[in-house]
Amino acid sequence: MTAETSVLITIVTLEKREFMRITVIGTGYLGATHAACMAELGYEVLGLDIDPARVASLSEGLLPFHEPGLPELLRKHVKSGRLRFTTSYQEVGAWGDVHFIGVGTPQRAGAGAADMSFVDAATTSLARNITKDALIVGKSTVPVGTTRRLKSLVRENKRPGVRVNLAWNPEFLREGFAVVDTLAPDRLVIGVDSPEDEKILRQVYAAAVAGGVPLISTDFETAELVKVAANAFLATKISFINAFSEVTEVIGGDIRTLADAIGLDARIGRRFLNAGIGFGGGCLPKDIRALQARAAELGADRSMRFLDEMDGINLRRRERVVDLARVMVGSLSQTRIAVLGVAFKPNSDDVRDSPALDIADRLADEGAQICIYDPAGNLNASRRSPQHNYVLSTEDAVKNADLILLLTEWDEFKALTPEGLSAQTGARKIIDGRNVLQAKAWEDSGWSVASPGRRFEANHLTNMPPSEQLQLSSGPAA
Ligand SMILES: NC(=O)c1ccc[n+]([C@@H]2O[C@H](COP(=O)([O-])OP(=O)(O)OC[C@H]3O[C@@H](n4cnc5c(N)ncnc54)[C@H](O)[C@@H]3O)[C@@H](O)[C@H]2O)c1
């Protein structure tokens, strides 16, 4: 947030905005953040979720997930009464003027396409219960064509005599930075089909726009596509550098220097060029698969086929870490492996499609004993992968380990030193899955260090069979 943005937002939010009542349907990562931030902007807000436990927790001002800065906003506005939560569509439909939809659009089981059942159910329930003129605004990430389809659904289900229209306003927030991204986003995109709806949304976002945030008003299809295009681009950028890391793993070279050097080209930029274990989380993987599935439905599958290759490069990163682990310890069976970090990214407890957790699961499948420590993600990970041992500190994770894997770049792991860690464990082998350690310093202290993008000089490991040396020097597994 720039200084000017923050000043303007403060000025505009001083006045309580009672004239527009906002509801947020689905109070997960996106919805709870949006609801609290709308309250921060001065609106009266009512959040709805079908999960009663979530509603109970939020109503007490307790955030059921990890997001820096959000617990404070939630508590502040629950206390002030400006932010409430319910499970009742009847209450929401009778109360709200603008209804944001932020329910999930996960990958459909057994297919690449998005599961639209939550969005469809939320839209139908809303339309049936709205008793005064209102605007429904979708924020979930959806296949292109959804808004137009949902307009028919609303028409079929709304009450007679009530004007209910639909707009789409894709969300670009990043977990870990969700509050600032919501209050002062890089840009706002709205897909509308009437000037009245554009006016309403410009009013909703008046503070951000006054603070200099660009608002792009466009048609439904463009708005829907902007979101998936942005995610496809970011996924491609990450997979691009990881494809080069497969080359440097074979021939040698320094992938970080390569990224720095190409990143200095202003047309390319350094961000999202970190070679590592690849992308994961609740968005990028499922969004690029849903985009391909939608393109295929539209007969444009060739246009998006490159994303299949990006997905493949991304998933090979996980295999590479398992291969490295196998080579570093000889056999994975009964090997004790400490995993530092399982959230898909730092500053989040989200383990949906986490590359780190997937790697831990694959290692356990080969007989390794996994001990995990993540500053925020232990609970979510233990629900998905209860077969592992979870502990509350790095020290507890590493003390009996044969091998250490750093898989999420939390600050506390980036700050690890070979001297500090050597005092806590007898292990002297580490895989730096995120390329955040200075490998040379660790090696000078007697550690074996492997990381994605780095040619692994395995022959100094005494227990490595020659066949496995061959496997690594001939490049990543197919
Ligand atoms: N998480 C992110 O960083 C992020 C960023 C941008 C966009 N998005 C998109 O936002 C959407 C939501 O993602 P999320 O991460 O917040 O998901 P989430 O799983 O954390 O939250 C979804 C919530 O919707 C609720 N829900 C499901 N069906 C409902 C219904 N019929 N009525 C009311 N509530 C219902 C669930 O109980 C859950 O609390 C997805 O489309 C996602 O792609 C997410």
PDBQT file of the ligand as one rigid body, heavy atoms in Angstrom, charges set to zero:
ROOT
HETATM    1  N1  LIG A 501      -7.451 -18.548  -1.295  1.00  0.00    +0.000 N 
HETATM    2  C1  LIG A 501      -6.957 -17.664  -2.130  1.00  0.00    +0.000 C 
HETATM    3  O1  LIG A 501      -5.820 -17.191  -1.986  1.00  0.00    +0.000 OA
HETATM    4  C2  LIG A 501      -7.763 -17.181  -3.303  1.00  0.00    +0.000 A 
HETATM    5  C3  LIG A 501      -7.314 -16.069  -4.041  1.00  0.00    +0.000 A 
HETATM    6  C4  LIG A 501      -8.045 -15.655  -5.136  1.00  0.00    +0.000 A 
HETATM    7  C5  LIG A 501      -9.187 -16.342  -5.516  1.00  0.00    +0.000 A 
HETATM    8  N2  LIG A 501      -9.571 -17.425  -4.800  1.00  0.00    +0.000 N 
HETATM    9  C6  LIG A 501     -10.789 -18.139  -5.222  1.00  0.00    +0.000 C 
HETATM   10  O2  LIG A 501     -11.782 -17.870  -4.251  1.00  0.00    +0.000 OA
HETATM   11  C7  LIG A 501     -12.669 -18.983  -4.126  1.00  0.00    +0.000 C 
HETATM   12  C8  LIG A 501     -12.702 -19.408  -2.667  1.00  0.00    +0.000 C 
HETATM   13  O3  LIG A 501     -11.422 -19.846  -2.297  1.00  0.00    +0.000 OA
HETATM   14  P1  LIG A 501     -11.006 -20.042  -0.770  1.00  0.00    +0.000 P 
HETATM   15  O4  LIG A 501      -9.565 -20.330  -0.777  1.00  0.00    +0.000 OA
HETATM   16  O5  LIG A 501     -11.522 -18.910   0.053  1.00  0.00    +0.000 OA
HETATM   17  O6  LIG A 501     -11.857 -21.364  -0.438  1.00  0.00    +0.000 OA
HETATM   18  P2  LIG A 501     -12.203 -21.966   1.010  1.00  0.00    +0.000 P 
HETATM   19  O7  LIG A 501     -12.391 -23.418   0.792  1.00  0.00    +0.000 OA
HETATM   20  O8  LIG A 501     -11.222 -21.481   2.025  1.00  0.00    +0.000 OA
HETATM   21  O9  LIG A 501     -13.612 -21.294   1.374  1.00  0.00    +0.000 OA
HETATM   22  C9  LIG A 501     -14.814 -21.619   0.763  1.00  0.00    +0.000 C 
HETATM   23  C10 LIG A 501     -15.933 -21.441   1.803  1.00  0.00    +0.000 C 
HETATM   24  O10 LIG A 501     -17.193 -21.530   1.123  1.00  0.00    +0.000 OA
HETATM   25  C11 LIG A 501     -18.077 -22.219   1.990  1.00  0.00    +0.000 C 
HETATM   26  N3  LIG A 501     -19.228 -22.712   1.173  1.00  0.00    +0.000 N 
HETATM   27  C12 LIG A 501     -19.261 -23.782   0.339  1.00  0.00    +0.000 A 
HETATM   28  N4  LIG A 501     -20.478 -23.879  -0.229  1.00  0.00    +0.000 NA
HETATM   29  C13 LIG A 501     -21.230 -22.855   0.264  1.00  0.00    +0.000 A 
HETATM   30  C14 LIG A 501     -22.550 -22.407   0.031  1.00  0.00    +0.000 A 
HETATM   31  N5  LIG A 501     -23.377 -23.032  -0.816  1.00  0.00    +0.000 N 
HETATM   32  N6  LIG A 501     -22.982 -21.308   0.693  1.00  0.00    +0.000 NA
HETATM   33  C15 LIG A 501     -22.158 -20.660   1.546  1.00  0.00    +0.000 A 
HETATM   34  N7  LIG A 501     -20.891 -21.032   1.802  1.00  0.00    +0.000 NA
HETATM   35  C16 LIG A 501     -20.425 -22.122   1.151  1.00  0.00    +0.000 A 
HETATM   36  C17 LIG A 501     -17.244 -23.303   2.611  1.00  0.00    +0.000 C 
HETATM   37  O11 LIG A 501     -17.838 -23.812   3.783  1.00  0.00    +0.000 OA
HETATM   38  C18 LIG A 501     -15.938 -22.534   2.870  1.00  0.00    +0.000 C 
HETATM   39  O12 LIG A 501     -15.930 -21.939   4.156  1.00  0.00    +0.000 OA
HETATM   40  C19 LIG A 501     -12.128 -20.033  -5.091  1.00  0.00    +0.000 C 
HETATM   41  O13 LIG A 501     -12.787 -19.908  -6.319  1.00  0.00    +0.000 OA
HETATM   42  C20 LIG A 501     -10.675 -19.647  -5.256  1.00  0.00    +0.000 C 
HETATM   43  O14 LIG A 501     -10.122 -20.099  -6.463  1.00  0.00    +0.000 OA
HETATM   44  C21 LIG A 501      -8.917 -17.851  -3.691  1.00  0.00    +0.000 A 
ENDROOT
TORSDOF 0
